[in-house]
Amino acid sequence: MPFLATRLSRIKPSPTIGVTDTARALKAAGRDIISMSVGEPDFDTPDHVKAAAIEAIQNGDTKYTAVDGTAALKAAICAKFQRENNLSYKPENITVGTGGKQILYNALMASLDAGDEVIIPSPYWVSYPDMVLLAAGEPVIVPCGENAHFKLTAEALEAAITPRTKWVILNSPSNPTGMGYTRAEIRALADVLLKHSHVWVMTDDMYEHLAYDDWQFCTMAEVEPALIDRTLTVNGVSKAYAMTGWRIGYAGGPKALIKAMATIQSQSTSNPSSISQAAAVAALTGDLSFLAERNEIFRERRDLCVDLLNDAPGLSCIKPDGAFYVYPSCAGTIGKTTPSGKVIKNDSDFVTALLEAEGVAAVQGAAFGLEPYFRLSYATSTELVIDACRRIQRFCQSLS
């Protein structure tokens, strides 16, 4: 009898974490590496948030809390949803976990039975399909090509729904593409979902505040209030507030689902850090003026990336609406040969050869379910963004 569980054969380690770990190891070994593989802002956590955490420690707020969040944090989340998204949730509709990933995992574990289907538009965040598989569900991958700006259309959603469909996952702005759904596009998807009462919606809104130019964020239950009773609105403090290491995610949803998710969490991690929760209260209730300055810097980096990558032979890159990723196509490099004699057969070959030749760490499009692309995170200094893109240009020019 094998010792390890057979369920492990259904999943794979996170590719983004794997690339990041490889880049760190190469850098530790003395290589000149620029990592553009990690989805983590290079900005520091705001001072008022750090101060709230220090105050919590000094006040002895270091004990267990309620399993799925303190009353203070749930109240702050309710106020945030009402103020920013026009969503009316009560504390019993709120759950808090150790990061957005745990929220998504808890929801899937609490709701999926063997064979239940979850519609996942691709490109997708790498963990969606594997979390569905761990929960005994079946991911239904719907390719959303560049001609659709990497977004799920109403027609594609309608075609993917079956009697076994339980969830559709929407991520806007998207990891890995940075593309965001417009209100009209959300409205069209909502019209489809209104016809299929057995299908629930999981909206991953983690990059909500990272929006550029004229694109404006909106979320499903806000656009179509009739769907709020079968929508889980997921968010967190990791990205906009530069609090990735604090590990706080949250969601609003129907009371029965929220209670079931708390049951799952009670037998896994129990409550998130009391100190992190106090910091999250400060983040959600405090001054957000810092976001405008940071978003302007992100926007400048985005524009630099797009322009420089489009000047690289064999690459093309559309301009994203938000988040801090670009998702360029490397189709024009497929079939070409590196100076060392290696043929680029796919996007995995491209990012491997790029790392070896120029020390730029990116993530292959295959990890996100749509080839031949690769993801770059511009959540690093402007100087490094320019340096990395120049290296990518040089690498592409070296191919024959």
C-alpha positions as CSV (number, residue, x, y, z in Angstrom):
1,M,0.0,0.0,0.0
2,P,1.5,3.4,-1.0
3,F,2.0,5.8,1.9
4,L,1.1,9.0,0.2
5,A,-2.5,9.7,-0.7
6,T,-3.6,9.1,-4.3
7,R,-5.2,12.5,-4.4
8,L,-1.8,14.0,-4.8
9,S,-1.5,12.4,-8.2
10,R,-4.3,14.8,-9.4
11,I,-2.4,18.0,-8.6
12,K,1.0,19.6,-9.2
13,P,3.0,22.1,-7.2
14,S,2.4,25.8,-7.9
15,P,4.4,26.7,-11.0
16,T,4.7,30.3,-9.9
17,I,6.2,29.4,-6.6
18,G,8.5,26.9,-8.3
19,V,9.9,29.6,-10.7
20,T,10.3,32.0,-7.9
21,D,12.2,29.5,-5.8
22,T,14.5,28.7,-8.7
23,A,15.2,32.4,-9.2
24,R,16.1,32.8,-5.5
25,A,18.4,29.8,-5.6
26,L,20.2,31.1,-8.7
27,K,20.6,34.5,-7.1
28,A,21.9,33.0,-3.9
29,A,24.5,31.1,-6.0
30,G,25.8,34.4,-7.4
31,R,23.8,34.7,-10.7
32,D,22.6,38.2,-11.7
33,I,18.9,37.4,-11.7
34,I,15.9,39.7,-12.1
35,S,12.8,37.9,-10.9
36,M,9.6,39.0,-12.6
37,S,7.8,35.9,-11.6
38,V,6.3,36.8,-8.2
39,G,3.0,38.5,-7.7
40,E,4.0,40.7,-4.8
41,P,4.1,44.5,-4.6
42,D,7.6,45.9,-4.0
43,F,6.0,48.7,-1.9
44,D,6.0,48.5,1.9
45,T,2.9,48.0,4.0
46,P,1.5,51.4,4.9
47,D,2.8,52.9,8.2
48,H,-0.7,53.2,9.8
49,V,-1.2,49.5,9.2
50,K,2.1,48.5,10.8
51,A,1.3,50.8,13.7
52,A,-2.0,49.0,14.3
53,A,-0.2,45.7,14.4
54,I,2.3,47.0,16.9
55,E,-0.5,48.4,19.0
56,A,-2.2,45.1,19.0
57,I,0.9,43.4,20.3
58,Q,1.4,45.9,23.0
59,N,-2.2,45.6,24.1
60,G,-1.9,41.8,24.4
61,D,-4.1,41.1,21.4
62,T,-2.2,37.9,20.8
63,K,-4.7,35.2,21.6
64,Y,-7.0,32.9,19.6
65,T,-9.9,34.7,17.9
66,A,-13.1,33.5,16.5
67,V,-12.3,30.8,13.8
68,D,-13.3,32.9,10.8
69,G,-12.5,36.4,12.0
70,T,-12.8,38.9,14.8
71,A,-16.0,41.0,15.2
72,A,-14.0,44.2,14.5
73,L,-12.6,42.9,11.2
74,K,-15.9,41.5,10.0
75,A,-17.5,44.9,10.7
76,A,-14.7,46.6,8.8
77,I,-15.3,44.2,5.9
78,C,-19.0,44.8,5.9
79,A,-18.4,48.6,5.8
80,K,-15.9,48.1,2.9
81,F,-18.3,46.1,0.8
82,Q,-21.1,48.7,1.4
83,R,-18.9,51.7,0.8
84,E,-16.9,50.5,-2.3
85,N,-19.1,47.8,-3.9
86,N,-22.7,48.7,-2.8
87,L,-23.0,45.2,-1.3
88,S,-25.0,44.8,1.9
89,Y,-23.5,42.0,4.0
90,K,-24.0,41.3,7.7
91,P,-21.2,39.8,9.9
92,E,-22.7,36.4,9.6
93,N,-22.2,36.7,5.8
94,I,-18.4,37.3,6.2
95,T,-15.5,34.9,6.5
96,V,-11.8,35.7,7.1
97,G,-9.0,33.2,6.3
98,T,-5.2,33.1,6.0
99,G,-5.1,34.6,2.6
100,G,-7.4,34.6,-0.4
101,K,-6.2,31.2,-1.3
102,Q,-7.6,29.6,1.8
103,I,-11.0,31.4,1.3
104,L,-11.2,29.8,-2.2
105,Y,-10.1,26.4,-1.0
106,N,-12.5,26.4,1.9
107,A,-15.4,27.3,-0.4
108,L,-14.6,24.5,-2.8
109,M,-14.1,22.0,-0.1
110,A,-17.4,23.0,1.5
111,S,-19.4,22.8,-1.7
112,L,-18.0,20.2,-4.1
113,D,-18.9,16.6,-4.4
114,A,-17.2,14.1,-6.6
115,G,-17.8,15.0,-10.3
116,D,-19.1,18.5,-9.7
117,E,-17.9,20.8,-12.4
118,V,-16.3,24.3,-12.0
119,I,-16.0,26.5,-15.0
120,I,-12.6,28.2,-15.1
121,P,-11.7,30.6,-17.9
122,S,-8.2,30.4,-19.1
123,P,-5.7,31.9,-18.7
124,Y,-6.4,31.3,-15.0
125,W,-4.6,31.7,-11.7
126,V,-2.5,28.5,-11.4
127,S,-4.2,27.3,-8.2
128,Y,-7.8,27.3,-9.4
129,P,-7.9,23.9,-11.2
130,D,-5.8,22.1,-8.6
131,M,-7.9,23.3,-5.7
132,V,-11.0,22.0,-7.6
133,L,-9.3,18.6,-8.1
134,L,-8.3,18.4,-4.4
135,A,-12.0,18.9,-3.6
136,A,-12.9,16.0,-5.9
137,G,-14.4,18.4,-8.5
138,E,-13.8,18.6,-12.2
139,P,-12.3,21.8,-13.7
140,V,-13.9,22.7,-16.9
141,I,-11.4,24.9,-18.7
142,V,-12.8,27.4,-21.2
143,P,-10.0,29.0,-23.4
144,C,-10.4,32.7,-23.7
145,G,-8.1,33.9,-26.4
146,E,-6.4,37.2,-27.1
147,N,-9.1,38.1,-29.5
148,A,-11.5,38.2,-26.5
149,H,-8.9,40.0,-24.4
150,F,-8.5,36.8,-22.4
151,K,-12.0,37.2,-21.0
152,L,-15.0,34.8,-20.8
153,T,-17.8,35.7,-23.1
154,A,-21.5,35.1,-22.4
155,E,-21.6,32.7,-25.4
156,A,-18.7,30.7,-24.1
157,L,-20.2,30.6,-20.6
158,E,-23.5,29.4,-21.9
159,A,-21.8,26.6,-23.9
160,A,-19.8,25.4,-20.9
161,I,-22.7,25.0,-18.4
162,T,-24.0,21.5,-17.8
163,P,-26.3,20.0,-15.2
164,R,-23.2,19.2,-13.2
165,T,-21.9,22.8,-13.1
166,K,-21.7,24.1,-9.6
167,W,-19.4,27.2,-9.9
168,V,-17.9,29.6,-12.4
169,I,-14.8,31.4,-11.2
170,L,-14.2,35.0,-12.4
171,N,-11.0,36.9,-11.7
172,S,-10.9,40.7,-12.5
173,P,-8.5,42.2,-12.9
174,S,-6.9,39.0,-13.9
175,N,-3.8,37.1,-12.7
176,P,-2.1,36.4,-15.2
177,T,-3.3,38.9,-17.8
178,G,-4.2,42.0,-15.9
179,M,-7.4,42.3,-18.1
180,G,-10.6,43.4,-16.4
181,Y,-14.3,42.8,-17.1
182,T,-16.3,45.9,-18.0
183,R,-19.7,46.4,-16.4
184,A,-21.3,45.5,-19.8
185,E,-19.3,42.2,-19.9
186,I,-20.3,41.3,-16.3
187,R,-23.9,42.2,-17.2
188,A,-23.9,39.8,-20.2
189,L,-22.4,37.0,-18.0
190,A,-25.1,37.7,-15.3
191,D,-27.8,37.4,-17.9
192,V,-26.6,33.8,-18.6
193,L,-26.3,32.9,-15.0
194,L,-29.9,34.1,-14.2
195,K,-31.1,31.4,-16.6
196,H,-29.2,28.6,-14.7
197,S,-30.2,28.7,-11.1
198,H,-27.9,25.8,-10.1
199,V,-24.7,27.7,-11.0
200,W,-22.9,29.8,-8.3
201,V,-20.3,32.5,-8.9
202,M,-17.0,32.9,-7.2
203,T,-15.5,36.3,-7.9
204,D,-11.8,36.7,-7.1
205,D,-11.5,40.5,-6.7
206,M,-8.0,40.5,-5.1
207,Y,-6.7,43.1,-7.5
208,E,-9.7,45.4,-7.2
209,H,-7.9,48.6,-6.4
210,L,-5.1,48.2,-9.0
211,A,-7.0,49.7,-11.9
212,Y,-5.6,52.1,-14.6
213,D,-6.7,54.5,-17.2
214,D,-10.5,54.5,-17.8
215,W,-11.2,51.0,-16.7
216,Q,-13.5,50.8,-13.6
217,F,-13.8,47.8,-11.4
218,C,-17.2,46.2,-10.7
219,T,-18.2,42.8,-9.2
220,M,-20.9,40.4,-10.1
221,A,-23.3,40.8,-7.1
222,E,-23.0,44.6,-7.5
223,V,-24.0,44.5,-11.2
224,E,-26.8,41.9,-10.6
225,P,-28.1,42.0,-7.0
226,A,-30.4,39.0,-7.8
227,L,-27.3,36.8,-7.8
228,I,-26.0,37.7,-4.4
229,D,-27.5,34.6,-2.8
230,R,-25.3,32.4,-5.0
231,T,-22.2,34.6,-5.2
232,L,-19.1,34.4,-3.1
233,T,-17.3,37.7,-3.3
234,V,-13.7,37.1,-2.5
235,N,-11.1,39.8,-1.7
236,G,-8.2,40.5,0.6
237,V,-5.5,42.9,1.7
238,S,-2.5,41.3,0.1
239,K,-2.1,43.2,-3.1
240,A,-3.4,46.8,-2.9
241,Y,-2.2,47.2,0.7
242,A,1.2,45.4,0.1
243,M,0.3,42.9,2.9
244,T,1.2,39.6,1.2
245,G,3.0,38.2,4.2
246,W,0.2,39.2,6.7
247,R,-2.0,36.4,5.1
248,I,-5.5,37.9,5.4
249,G,-8.2,37.1,2.8
250,Y,-11.9,37.5,3.2
251,A,-15.3,37.0,1.5
252,G,-18.9,37.8,1.6
253,G,-21.5,35.2,0.8
254,P,-24.7,33.3,1.7
255,K,-24.9,32.5,5.4
256,A,-25.1,28.7,5.0
257,L,-21.9,28.6,2.8
258,I,-20.0,30.9,5.1
259,K,-20.9,28.7,8.1
260,A,-19.8,25.6,6.2
261,M,-16.5,27.3,5.3
262,A,-15.9,28.1,9.0
263,T,-16.4,24.4,9.8
264,I,-13.7,23.5,7.2
265,Q,-11.4,26.1,8.6
266,S,-12.0,25.0,12.2
267,Q,-10.5,21.6,11.4
268,S,-7.5,23.0,9.4
269,T,-5.9,26.2,10.4
270,S,-8.4,27.7,12.8
271,N,-8.3,31.5,13.1
272,P,-5.9,33.8,11.2
273,S,-3.3,35.7,13.1
274,S,-4.9,38.0,15.7
275,I,-2.2,40.6,14.9
276,S,-2.7,40.4,11.2
277,Q,-6.5,40.8,11.7
278,A,-5.9,44.0,13.7
279,A,-3.7,45.3,10.9
280,A,-6.3,44.4,8.3
281,V,-8.9,46.5,10.2
282,A,-6.6,49.5,9.9
283,A,-6.1,48.8,6.2
284,L,-9.8,48.6,5.5
285,T,-10.8,51.6,7.6
286,G,-7.8,53.9,7.1
287,D,-6.7,56.5,4.5
288,L,-6.4,55.1,1.0
289,S,-4.7,58.1,-0.5
290,F,-1.5,56.2,-0.9
291,L,-3.1,54.0,-3.6
292,A,-3.2,56.8,-6.2
293,E,0.5,57.4,-6.0
294,R,1.4,53.7,-6.1
295,N,-1.1,53.0,-9.0
296,E,0.5,55.8,-11.0
297,I,3.9,54.1,-10.6
298,F,2.4,50.7,-11.5
299,R,0.7,52.3,-14.6
300,E,4.1,53.8,-15.7
301,R,5.7,50.4,-15.3
302,R,2.9,48.7,-17.3
303,D,3.4,51.2,-20.1
304,L,7.1,50.6,-20.1
305,C,6.7,46.9,-20.2
306,V,4.2,46.9,-23.0
307,D,6.2,49.3,-25.2
308,L,9.5,47.5,-24.6
309,L,8.1,44.0,-25.1
310,N,6.4,45.1,-28.4
311,D,9.8,46.2,-29.6
312,A,11.2,42.7,-29.0
313,P,11.4,40.5,-32.2
314,G,8.8,37.7,-32.0
315,L,6.8,39.1,-29.0
316,S,3.5,41.0,-28.9
317,C,1.8,42.3,-25.8
318,I,-1.6,43.9,-25.3
319,K,-2.1,46.6,-22.6
320,P,-3.8,45.3,-19.4
321,D,-6.4,47.2,-17.4
322,G,-5.1,46.5,-13.9
323,A,-3.2,44.3,-11.5
324,F,0.6,44.3,-12.1
325,Y,1.1,41.6,-14.8
326,V,1.6,41.6,-18.5
327,Y,0.9,38.4,-20.6
328,P,2.9,38.7,-23.8
329,S,2.7,36.3,-26.7
330,C,6.0,34.6,-27.7
331,A,4.5,32.9,-30.7
332,G,6.9,34.7,-33.0
333,T,9.9,32.9,-31.3
334,I,8.5,29.4,-31.6
335,G,10.8,27.3,-33.9
336,K,13.7,29.6,-33.5
337,T,17.1,28.6,-32.1
338,T,19.1,30.0,-29.2
339,P,22.9,30.8,-29.6
340,S,23.5,27.6,-27.6
341,G,21.6,25.5,-30.2
342,K,18.4,24.9,-28.3
343,V,15.2,25.1,-30.4
344,I,12.3,27.0,-28.8
345,K,9.4,24.6,-29.2
346,N,6.9,26.2,-26.7
347,D,6.6,28.9,-24.1
348,S,8.2,26.7,-21.4
349,D,11.3,26.4,-23.6
350,F,11.2,30.2,-24.0
351,V,11.2,31.1,-20.3
352,T,13.8,28.4,-19.5
353,A,16.2,29.7,-22.2
354,L,15.5,33.3,-21.1
355,L,16.4,32.5,-17.5
356,E,19.6,30.7,-18.6
357,A,20.7,33.3,-21.1
358,E,19.7,36.6,-19.5
359,G,18.8,35.9,-15.9
360,V,15.2,37.0,-16.2
361,A,12.7,34.8,-14.4
362,A,9.2,34.7,-16.0
363,V,6.4,32.1,-15.8
364,Q,5.3,30.1,-18.9
365,G,1.8,30.5,-20.2
366,A,1.3,26.7,-20.0
367,A,1.1,27.1,-16.2
368,F,-2.0,29.4,-16.7
369,G,-3.7,27.2,-19.3
370,L,-3.0,29.2,-22.4
371,E,0.0,29.0,-24.7
372,P,2.2,30.4,-26.2
373,Y,2.4,33.2,-23.7
374,F,4.4,34.1,-20.6
375,R,3.6,36.2,-17.5
376,L,5.8,39.0,-16.2
377,S,5.1,40.8,-13.0
378,Y,6.1,44.5,-13.0
379,A,5.7,44.7,-9.2
380,T,9.4,45.5,-8.9
381,S,11.4,48.7,-9.2
382,T,11.1,50.7,-12.4
383,E,14.8,50.4,-13.0
384,L,14.6,46.6,-12.8
385,V,11.5,46.6,-15.1
386,I,13.5,48.4,-17.8
387,D,16.6,46.2,-17.3
388,A,14.6,43.0,-17.5
389,C,12.8,44.1,-20.7
390,R,16.0,45.2,-22.3
391,R,17.4,41.7,-21.5
392,I,14.3,40.1,-23.0
393,Q,14.8,42.2,-26.2
394,R,18.4,41.1,-26.3
395,F,17.5,37.5,-25.9
396,C,14.8,37.7,-28.7
397,Q,17.4,39.4,-31.0
398,S,19.8,36.5,-30.4
399,L,17.4,33.9,-31.7
400,S,17.8,32.7,-35.3
